[in-house]
Amino acid sequence: VAVGSPLGKNLDIHNDGNTVLQISDIIANDPQFTVSPFTNVNPFSKITVVVQFTPSSAGQKDAVLAVVSDDPDEPVLKIYVLHFQVHYLTHP
């Protein structure tokens, strides 16, 4: 990935329960990572959100996404995004 060039990756969020999973927020600990709008997840279903990474500098980038929901077992699910390599592009 080049500095300033966005890269989007799909993230599936599954609900294996028998009630609607209400997602209140999806937060990244690094502003270089953003998440597309999302909805609640119906029982035994999934949604797909896009995590967009737009690097502002070169080097390895890691982040943590936190999916905040009404899940009684895991109200905050942490997703680790690791080892994005960012390079400056130069022209000969």
Secondary structure in CASP SS format (residue, H / E / C, confidence):
PFRMAT SS
TARGET T0000
AUTHOR 0000-0000-0000
METHOD secondary structure of the structure
MODEL  1
V C 1.00
A E 1.00
V C 1.00
G C 1.00
S C 1.00
P C 1.00
L E 1.00
G E 1.00
K E 1.00
N E 1.00
L E 1.00
D E 1.00
I E 1.00
H E 1.00
N E 1.00
D C 1.00
G C 1.00
N C 1.00
T C 1.00
V C 1.00
L E 1.00
Q C 1.00
I E 1.00
S E 1.00
D E 1.00
I E 1.00
I E 1.00
A E 1.00
N C 1.00
D C 1.00
P C 1.00
Q C 1.00
F E 1.00
T E 1.00
V E 1.00
S C 1.00
P C 1.00
F C 1.00
T C 1.00
N C 1.00
V E 1.00
N C 1.00
P C 1.00
F C 1.00
S E 1.00
K E 1.00
I E 1.00
T E 1.00
V E 1.00
V E 1.00
V E 1.00
Q E 1.00
F E 1.00
T C 1.00
P C 1.00
S C 1.00
S C 1.00
A C 1.00
G E 1.00
Q E 1.00
K E 1.00
D E 1.00
A E 1.00
V E 1.00
L E 1.00
A E 1.00
V E 1.00
V E 1.00
S E 1.00
D C 1.00
D C 1.00
P C 1.00
D C 1.00
E C 1.00
P C 1.00
V E 1.00
L E 1.00
K E 1.00
I E 1.00
Y E 1.00
V E 1.00
L E 1.00
H E 1.00
F E 1.00
Q E 1.00
V E 1.00
H E 1.00
Y C 1.00
L C 1.00
T C 1.00
H C 1.00
P C 1.00
END
